[in-house]
Amino acid sequence: MSEHPFAQYVRILGKGKTGSRSLSFDEAALAMGMILRGEVEDVQLGAFLMLLRVKEESADELAGFVSAVRQHINTPTLPIDLDWASYAGKRRQQPWYLLSALTLARAGYRIVMHGAAGHTEGRIYSEQVLQLLGHSPCANWQEAESALTQHNFAFVPLRMFCPGLQHIIDLKSRFGLRSPVNTLTRLINPCGAPYSLQSIFHPAYADNHQAAALLLGQKNAAVFKGEAGEAERRPEADLRLHLIQDGKNSIEDWPRLVSGRQEKQEQLPFADLEAVWLGKSADKYGDLAVTGTLAIALRLLGKAADADSAQAQAMTLWHNRHG
């Protein structure tokens, strides 16, 4: 029996401590292309993903995977400002980052948020909460264009524009572990926005995300460790912001916004988040999470030169969101 064409990529990753290596950009792109076209057997896919999980993805691998995804998906050219990846879900705090994104949209910035829901038990996801806030997930790119026209904001689920990747994310319940797809989805930027906002859960991934974004030609991007892995600033933690601006990478360290530590919320009722959004109630932590996240976006967008001016502008936008 002749060897399956995909076997070479499994062999590269699994040849042992001395024989294995990372995939090159081109190898990663070819491998992901085969996966997306359904040319890989299930047993090969499982072995490939878990070998990558143990090794951890390199910047070249991430960039190669994303390059193949971009060639595979068919997205229209939409005039947008900011790409916002949302794949982690929340379980300890409200999804305050959603209020940051909607505030930016009300200020005139056109945003496409993309994500996947339901892959980890006990978490709430952007898709679910946005629907309650009046922003239904877009079933196709025509709906996304309409949402952008009406609200400057559209949420596009991964299952809509790349169901093959959604299927792999859903395999987490079988593996018991996340796969590299949970990482590479944050870099897709399906509409080719000039600015991209990404969050990671493990700080060590930030350098790889920044390097992969540069390899993919992303001229402006921000990567940071967010609350629960979502693009939301943690007010009680110092922030290390990995920036790409005009194709040049840098790192900025921002001091925490408040001392102490916020307790885990046992429940996350939507009514509490909605009341803050509508201005019917106040939440000190929520205000800082919203404005802190806004500040990161404004710094990325080139509207502020440093952390202090970004935070000041963010507070103004937040306070004037209904004005």
C-alpha positions in Angstrom: 0.0 0.0 0.0 1.4 3.4 -0.9 1.9 6.1 1.7 -0.9 8.6 2.2 0.2 12.1 1.0 -0.5 13.6 4.4 1.7 11.1 6.2 4.8 13.2 5.5 3.5 16.1 7.7 2.6 13.8 10.6 6.1 12.3 10.3 7.9 15.7 10.4 6.2 16.4 13.8 6.3 13.0 15.3 9.8 11.6 14.5 11.0 11.7 18.1 13.1 14.2 20.1 16.0 14.3 17.7 14.2 13.7 14.4 11.2 15.8 14.6 11.0 19.5 13.8 8.5 22.3 13.2 6.9 22.7 9.8 8.1 25.4 7.5 5.6 28.1 6.3 5.1 26.3 3.0 4.7 22.9 4.6 2.1 24.3 7.1 0.2 25.9 4.3 0.1 22.7 2.2 -0.9 20.6 5.2 -3.8 23.0 6.2 -4.9 23.1 2.6 -5.3 19.3 2.6 -7.2 19.4 5.9 -9.7 22.1 4.6 -10.3 20.2 1.4 -11.1 17.0 3.3 -8.1 15.1 2.0 -7.0 13.9 5.4 -8.2 10.8 7.3 -9.6 11.3 10.8 -6.8 9.4 12.5 -4.2 11.5 10.7 -5.9 14.7 11.7 -6.1 13.7 15.3 -2.4 12.7 15.4 -1.3 15.9 13.6 -3.3 18.3 15.9 -2.1 16.6 19.1 1.5 16.5 18.0 1.3 20.2 17.3 -0.4 20.8 20.7 2.4 19.1 22.6 5.1 20.8 20.6 3.4 24.2 20.5 3.0 26.0 17.2 5.8 28.1 15.7 5.3 31.5 14.1 6.0 30.0 10.7 3.4 27.2 11.3 0.8 29.7 12.4 1.4 32.0 9.5 1.3 29.0 7.0 -1.9 27.7 8.4 -3.6 31.1 8.3 -2.4 31.7 4.7 -4.1 28.4 3.6 -7.3 29.4 5.4 -7.4 32.8 3.7 -7.0 31.1 0.3 -9.8 28.6 1.2 -12.4 31.1 2.4 -14.3 33.3 0.0 -14.8 36.7 1.6 -15.9 40.0 -0.1 -14.0 43.2 0.2 -15.7 45.1 3.0 -14.6 48.6 4.1 -13.8 48.0 7.7 -11.4 49.5 10.2 -10.9 46.8 12.9 -10.8 43.0 13.0 -11.7 41.6 16.4 -11.1 38.0 17.2 -13.3 36.4 19.9 -12.9 32.7 20.5 -12.3 32.0 24.2 -15.6 32.8 26.0 -16.0 34.1 29.6 -16.6 32.3 32.9 -15.3 34.5 35.7 -16.3 38.0 34.6 -18.9 39.6 32.3 -17.9 40.0 28.7 -17.1 43.7 29.1 -15.1 43.7 25.9 -18.3 43.6 23.9 -19.3 46.9 25.3 -15.9 48.3 24.3 -16.4 47.1 20.7 -20.0 48.5 20.5 -18.8 51.8 21.9 -16.1 52.0 19.2 -18.8 51.2 16.6 -21.0 54.0 17.9 -18.0 56.3 17.6 -17.8 55.6 13.9 -15.3 52.7 13.6 -16.4 49.8 11.5 -15.7 46.5 13.2 -16.0 42.8 12.2 -15.9 40.5 15.2 -15.5 36.7 14.4 -15.6 33.8 16.8 -16.9 30.3 17.7 -19.3 29.4 20.5 -20.0 26.4 22.6 -16.7 24.5 22.5 -16.0 24.7 26.2 -18.6 23.9 28.8 -19.5 26.6 31.4 -18.5 29.6 29.3 -20.6 32.3 27.7 -19.7 33.5 24.2 -19.8 36.7 22.2 -22.4 35.2 19.8 -24.9 34.5 22.6 -24.6 37.9 24.4 -24.5 40.0 21.3 -27.8 38.5 20.2 -29.3 39.7 23.4 -27.9 43.1 22.8 -29.6 43.2 19.4 -26.7 42.0 17.1 -27.6 38.6 15.6 -24.8 36.5 14.1 -24.6 37.0 10.4 -25.6 34.0 8.3 -23.7 35.2 5.2 -21.6 38.1 4.0 -24.5 40.0 2.7 -26.0 40.2 6.2 -22.5 41.3 7.5 -22.5 44.1 5.0 -26.0 45.2 6.0 -25.0 45.1 9.7 -22.0 47.2 9.1 -24.1 49.7 7.2 -26.7 49.9 10.0 -24.5 49.6 13.1 -20.8 49.8 12.1 -20.6 46.3 13.7 -21.0 42.8 12.5 -20.4 39.4 14.2 -19.5 36.6 11.8 -19.4 33.1 13.2 -16.5 30.8 12.2 -19.1 28.2 11.1 -20.3 30.6 8.4 -17.1 31.4 6.7 -15.0 28.4 7.5 -17.0 25.4 8.7 -14.0 23.1 8.4 -12.2 25.0 11.2 -15.4 25.0 13.3 -15.5 21.2 13.0 -11.9 21.0 14.3 -12.7 23.3 17.3 -15.7 21.2 18.1 -13.3 18.1 18.4 -12.2 19.5 21.8 -14.8 17.4 23.5 -13.1 14.3 22.1 -9.5 15.3 22.6 -10.0 17.0 26.0 -7.6 19.6 24.8 -7.7 22.7 22.6 -6.0 22.3 19.2 -3.8 24.8 17.3 -7.0 25.9 15.5 -8.0 27.8 18.6 -4.8 29.8 18.2 -4.7 30.3 14.4 -8.3 31.5 14.2 -7.3 34.7 16.1 -5.0 35.6 13.2 -7.4 35.0 10.2 -8.7 38.5 9.8 -11.2 37.2 7.2 -12.0 40.7 5.8 -8.4 41.9 5.6 -9.0 44.8 8.0 -6.0 47.2 8.3 -6.1 46.8 12.1 -6.3 43.6 14.1 -7.0 43.1 17.8 -6.0 39.7 19.3 -5.9 38.3 22.8 -4.1 35.2 24.1 -4.5 33.3 27.3 -0.9 32.2 27.8 1.6 35.1 27.7 4.2 32.9 25.9 2.0 32.9 22.8 2.2 36.7 22.4 5.6 36.7 20.7 4.4 34.0 18.2 1.2 35.9 17.4 3.2 39.1 16.8 5.7 37.3 14.6 3.0 35.4 12.7 1.1 38.6 12.0 4.2 40.2 10.6 4.8 37.2 8.4 1.3 37.5 7.1 1.8 41.1 6.2 -0.4 42.6 8.9 0.7 46.2 9.2 -1.1 47.1 12.4 -2.0 44.6 15.2 -2.2 44.4 19.0 -1.7 41.2 21.0 -2.1 40.9 24.8 -3.1 38.5 27.5 -6.7 39.2 28.1 -9.3 38.1 30.7 -10.0 34.4 30.1 -8.3 34.7 26.7 -10.7 37.3 25.3 -9.6 40.7 24.1 -10.5 42.4 27.3 -8.1 44.2 29.6 -7.7 43.0 33.2 -7.8 46.2 35.3 -6.0 44.6 38.2 -3.1 43.3 36.2 -0.1 45.0 34.5 -0.4 44.9 30.8 2.2 43.9 28.3 1.0 45.1 24.9 2.6 43.6 21.8 2.1 46.1 19.0 2.7 46.2 15.3 2.3 49.7 13.8 3.1 50.5 10.2 4.8 47.1 9.9 7.1 47.7 12.9 6.8 45.6 16.1 7.2 46.9 19.6 6.2 46.1 23.2 4.7 48.5 25.7 4.2 47.9 29.4 1.1 49.6 30.9 0.6 49.8 34.7 -2.5 48.2 36.2 -5.6 50.4 36.6 -6.6 49.3 40.1 -5.0 47.5 43.0 -6.4 44.3 44.5 -8.0 41.4 42.7 -11.6 41.1 41.4 -13.4 38.1 42.8 -14.8 35.5 40.5 -18.5 36.0 39.7 -20.5 32.9 40.5 -23.2 34.0 37.9 -23.1 36.3 34.9 -26.6 37.5 34.4 -27.1 39.3 31.2 -29.4 41.9 32.9 -26.4 43.2 34.8 -24.3 43.8 31.7 -27.3 45.3 29.9 -28.0 47.7 32.8 -24.4 49.0 32.6 -24.5 49.4 28.8 -27.8 51.4 29.1 -26.4 53.5 31.9 -29.0 52.3 34.4 -26.4 51.0 36.8 -22.7 51.4 37.5 -19.9 48.8 37.9 -16.5 50.0 38.9 -14.7 47.0 37.6 -16.8 46.9 34.5 -16.1 50.5 33.7 -12.3 49.9 34.0 -12.5 46.7 31.9 -14.4 48.5 29.2 -12.3 51.7 29.1 -9.0 49.7 29.5 -10.0 47.6 26.5 -11.1 50.7 24.6 -7.7 52.3 25.3 -5.8 49.4 23.8 -7.9 49.7 20.6 -7.4 53.4 20.4 -3.6 53.0 20.8 -3.7 50.3 18.0 -5.7 52.6 15.8 -3.1 55.4 16.2 -5.5 57.7 18.0 -3.3 57.9 21.1 0.4 58.1 21.6 0.6 56.4 25.0 -1.3 54.6 27.7 -2.4 57.7 29.6 -3.8 59.6 26.6 -5.5 56.4 25.3 -7.2 55.8 28.7 -8.4 59.4 28.8 -9.9 59.2 25.3 -11.4 55.8 26.2 -13.2 57.3 29.2 -14.6 60.1 27.1 -15.9 57.7 24.5 -17.5 55.4 27.1 -19.2 58.3 28.9 -20.5 59.7 25.6 -21.6 56.4 24.1 -25.3 57.4 24.1 -24.8 61.1 23.3 
